Amino acid sequence: QVQMAESGGGLVQAGGSLALSCAASGSIFSINVMGWYRQAPGKQRELVAIITRAGNTNYADSVKGRFTISRDNAKNTVYLQMNSLKSEDTAVYYCLSRYSGGALASWGQGTQVTVSS
């Protein structure tokens, strides 16, 4: 099994920055994709950004140019740098990992990000 441990998040004013990190442990040898989703109150969980082991990235249109995803394969850790935060970025942020075949490996427990306007 794979475990995901998140850190970061918190409260920030609009226009500010926050950084999230998530470390994978356990049976991680076949993990390819790592990334972040978020879920705001009353809304479905949505993609924020993902990154493959090779470094290929995909971002939601709503965060392009403001968020940056990165990954340290040696540490099995994925990062999300969030700049120019908006109130609509307020949500619980979940990290995830997927195996090389695409199957879901694990979700993190979620971390709250609150942006005050």
DOMARMI-140103 format. One record per residue (C-alpha): x, y, z negated; residue in three letters. Coordinates in nm, 4 decimals. Example, Ala and Ser with C-alpha at 12.3 -4.5 7.8 and 13.67 -1.06 7.14 Angstrom:
BEGIN
xx:yy:zz:r
1.2300:-0.4500:-0.7800:ALA $
1.3670:-0.1060:-0.7140:SER $
! end
This chain:
BEGIN
xx:yy:zz:r
0.0000:0.0000:0.0000:GLN $
0.0940:0.3627:0.0494:VAL $
0.0563:0.6298:-0.2144:GLN $
0.0508:1.0026:-0.1397:MET $
0.1404:1.2547:-0.4092:ALA $
0.0576:1.6185:-0.3385:GLU $
0.1888:1.9321:-0.5016:SER $
0.1377:2.3018:-0.4493:GLY $
-0.1821:2.4896:-0.3955:GLY $
-0.3438:2.7395:-0.6286:GLY $
-0.4888:3.0884:-0.6104:LEU $
-0.3605:3.3594:-0.3788:VAL $
-0.4875:3.6878:-0.2435:GLN $
-0.5838:3.7222:0.1197:ALA $
-0.2786:3.7843:0.3327:GLY $
-0.0558:3.5899:0.0970:GLY $
0.1284:3.2613:0.1347:SER $
0.1256:2.9197:-0.0254:LEU $
0.3179:2.5997:0.0335:ALA $
0.2005:2.2427:-0.0063:LEU $
0.4049:1.9263:-0.0131:SER $
0.3141:1.5602:-0.0136:CYS $
0.5437:1.2656:-0.0744:ALA $
0.4642:0.9153:0.0438:ALA $
0.5734:0.6059:-0.1434:SER $
0.5124:0.2338:-0.1317:GLY $
0.4939:0.0402:0.1946:SER $
0.5946:0.3341:0.4124:ILE $
0.8187:0.1649:0.6684:PHE $
0.5577:0.1780:0.9451:SER $
0.4139:0.5215:0.8747:ILE $
0.4117:0.7406:1.1854:ASN $
0.1725:1.0292:1.1333:VAL $
0.1568:1.2459:0.8242:MET $
-0.0509:1.5559:0.7867:GLY $
-0.3142:1.7653:0.6225:TRP $
-0.6922:1.7894:0.6288:TYR $
-0.9127:2.0209:0.4266:ARG $
-1.2672:2.0258:0.2996:GLN $
-1.4530:2.3400:0.2014:ALA $
-1.7675:2.3258:-0.0152:PRO $
-2.0640:2.2055:0.1860:GLY $
-1.8517:2.1284:0.4919:LYS $
-1.7002:1.8201:0.6460:GLN $
-1.3341:1.7366:0.6082:ARG $
-1.1419:1.8823:0.8999:GLU $
-0.7974:1.8539:1.0524:LEU $
-0.5455:2.1222:0.9596:VAL $
-0.2213:1.9891:1.1055:ALA $
-0.0445:1.6616:1.1683:ILE $
0.3122:1.5654:1.2564:ILE $
0.4600:1.2444:1.3883:THR $
0.7849:1.0839:1.2777:ARG $
0.9412:1.2242:1.5949:ALA $
0.8302:1.5758:1.5029:GLY $
0.5396:1.6236:1.7420:ASN $
0.2748:1.8473:1.5907:THR $
-0.0920:1.9271:1.6348:ASN $
-0.2738:2.2165:1.4697:TYR $
-0.6332:2.3214:1.4321:ALA $
-0.6994:2.6332:1.6376:ASP $
-0.8007:2.8189:1.3226:SER $
-0.4524:2.7895:1.1696:VAL $
-0.2269:2.8175:1.4743:LYS $
0.0310:3.0901:1.4286:GLY $
-0.0284:3.1055:1.0521:ARG $
0.0453:2.7557:0.9225:PHE $
0.3557:2.5483:0.9835:THR $
0.3797:2.1750:0.9231:ILE $
0.7158:2.0078:0.8773:SER $
0.8483:1.6757:0.7633:ARG $
1.1535:1.5270:0.5986:ASP $
1.1671:1.1630:0.7050:ASN $
1.4497:1.0847:0.4642:ALA $
1.2308:1.1974:0.1748:LYS $
0.9049:1.0681:0.3276:ASN $
0.7589:1.4091:0.2580:THR $
0.5366:1.6378:0.4617:VAL $
0.5093:2.0109:0.4015:TYR $
0.2559:2.2767:0.4925:LEU $
0.3608:2.6410:0.4825:GLN $
0.0540:2.8626:0.4900:MET $
0.0953:3.2315:0.5698:ASN $
-0.1519:3.5128:0.6277:SER $
-0.4121:3.3243:0.4297:LEU $
-0.7777:3.4132:0.4726:LYS $
-1.0759:3.3548:0.2477:SER $
-1.2015:3.0952:0.4956:GLU $
-0.8901:2.8877:0.4237:ASP $
-1.0299:2.8174:0.0777:THR $
-1.0746:2.4426:0.0468:ALA $
-0.9421:2.1249:-0.1063:VAL $
-0.6420:2.0182:0.0998:TYR $
-0.5717:1.6473:0.1436:TYR $
-0.2593:1.4914:0.2853:CYS $
-0.2809:1.1701:0.4783:LEU $
-0.0653:0.9126:0.6470:SER $
-0.1306:0.6804:0.9381:ARG $
0.0488:0.3708:1.0574:TYR $
0.2108:0.3499:1.3970:SER $
-0.0970:0.1771:1.5355:GLY $
-0.3172:0.4657:1.4215:GLY $
-0.4868:0.3029:1.1252:ALA $
-0.5241:0.5118:0.8142:LEU $
-0.2683:0.4309:0.5466:ALA $
-0.3649:0.6585:0.2605:SER $
-0.5124:0.9886:0.1477:TRP $
-0.3725:1.2104:-0.1233:GLY $
-0.5853:1.3087:-0.4211:GLN $
-0.6416:1.6619:-0.2906:GLY $
-0.5208:1.9996:-0.4095:THR $
-0.7283:2.3154:-0.4361:GLN $
-0.6338:2.6228:-0.2368:VAL $
-0.8326:2.9352:-0.3197:THR $
-0.7879:3.2596:-0.1278:VAL $
-0.9437:3.5645:-0.2865:SER $
-1.0537:3.8532:-0.0671:SER $
! end
